[in-house]
Amino acid sequence: MATVLCFGDSLTWGFDPATGGRFPADVRWPGVLRTELGPDLLVVEEGLPGRQTVWGSDFMPGRNGRDYLPPCLDSHAPVDVVVLMLGTNDLQTALHRSVEEVARGCGSLVDIVRFGASGPGGRPPRVLLVAPPRIGAVQGIMRIAFAGAEDRSQHLASWLAQVAEATGSAFLDASEVVGPSTGPGGDGVHLDADGQRALGRAVAAAVRPLLVPAD
């Protein structure tokens, strides 16, 4: 049975912007990924609201992705594929980080995976680097963190595509298939139920070829 580790933030955790709760397992994109690829796939959901790439939070402990990823990989080994989707929280307006810095943070996490030995036979897992959906017109409580971050988020995917190319990782731009929730119940950052499902199907299509054993 192949194992796919989905490592991300509240977008991976399945935050529902309309209720402030969590979508059911079969609606969250990792759950849709599991359904799409069948029962012979073990999908590990490692989404955590507020998680950043290589930085922590003064208000929410345990949000440094670089600190958590190595033991996470060891805990779930052997891992065939790591789906990495982070960067949104790094763009919070008060943090004053450039898009290049955020992309370098993602690249640091990719390097942890590809220079590790948590894959089958002690090899590194394969990596699918996903550029998170672009931030839209932020609404409600999300304005506190993300007002003014919309423009920078438009450029993150192009930087992450360069990271993927440089590291030999597969790449998916989530904004090509989904956009943040808008209108009543939306917040301009998180996905609605339809967006979660669409992203799950897109990730499944990108992961499928990565599950073919290497020569």
Disulfide bonds with the S-S distance in Angstrom:
none
